[in-house]
Amino acid sequence: MRMMNGIRIAFFDIDGTVLNFGAMNLSAKMEETLSRLRDNGIVLCIATGRSPLSLPAFAKTGFDAYMTFNGSFCYNASGEIFKNPLFPEDIRTIVRNAGKIGRPVSVATKDRFVANNVDSDLKAYYGIAGIDINASDDFDAVISKDEVFQIMMGCHEHEYETIMQDVHNARIVAWWDRAVDIIPSDGGKGIAVRKILDCYGFVESEAIAFGDGNNDIEMLQVAGTGVAMGNASELVKAAADDVCGPVSEDGIYSYCLSHGLI
């Protein structure tokens, strides 16, 4: 057993990390892990590409801080910690580019999702979070007037270049091969980790992070200890400091137990 001293905050991705894909509830061992971490004085932070609206019920009550939209909107019970919306011109360009290849686009504000249409990939993407997405009549008004924190669309890797043509201040992050999240170029989970650490007065060495997707890589690299799930890709594992068991085997529970965190 390697004891891990000095950890004061833990960051957790949701899908594929604390939850099996498609699941809505934590396993008993994952619930125990979070409870015991909190009892040991460790701040718990969700770190997800999801919107605040699509957080599972356990995440809305069981955590101290929230990193949503891949870090573009972070908050806790006291209010906003950090926000970083997309540039309106980039949004319009992405919508035009997507239209050229027949791809619908959805956007997320702090309060709602809207889409200009749907396809099977986009519907399946939202289905992972249990959300039924449909076309919205006011899509154009929303992207013109509201703060948009993330674009979500069905997309395969060979389409990335076309979608991002002439886009200057946004980038793709992906955790699934059928869809993408598009966030500000200067955003991402790594930057958000630093903002949250500053808010709480912690340093990187006092942070541990768990993730499985390519959009978690920056977070795993910024945290003093970055742990890839056993079900993560080889790219994610290579970027991490350590690897735990897969989510299906309660890898986080076993890791925290063996390292003296619980």
Salt bridges, closest charged atoms under 4 A:
ASP13 OD1 - LYS189 NZ 3.25
ASP15 OD1 - ARG50 NH2 2.69
GLU32 OE2 - ARG36 NH1 2.76
ASP64 OD1 - ARG38 NH2 3.02
GLU80 OE2 - LYS110 NZ 3.73
GLU89 OE1 - ARG92 NH2 2.97
GLU89 OE2 - ARG96 NH2 3.61
ASP119 OD2 - ARG103 NH1 2.90
ASP121 OD2 - ARG103 NH1 3.00
ASP121 OD2 - HIS156 NE2 3.41
ASP121 OD1 - ARG178 NE 2.74
ASP132 OD1 - LYS123 NZ 3.17
ASP138 OD2 - ARG112 NH1 2.68
GLU147 OE1 - LYS83 NZ 3.24
GLU159 OE1 - ARG103 NH2 3.11
GLU204 OE2 - ARG194 NE 3.23
GLU206 OE2 - ARG8 NH1 3.41
ASP216 OD1 - LYS189 NZ 2.49
GLU218 OE2 - ARG171 NH2 3.13
GLU234 OE2 - LYS237 NZ 3.65
ASP242 OD2 - ARG2 NH2 3.60
ASP242 OD2 - HIS259 NE2 3.84
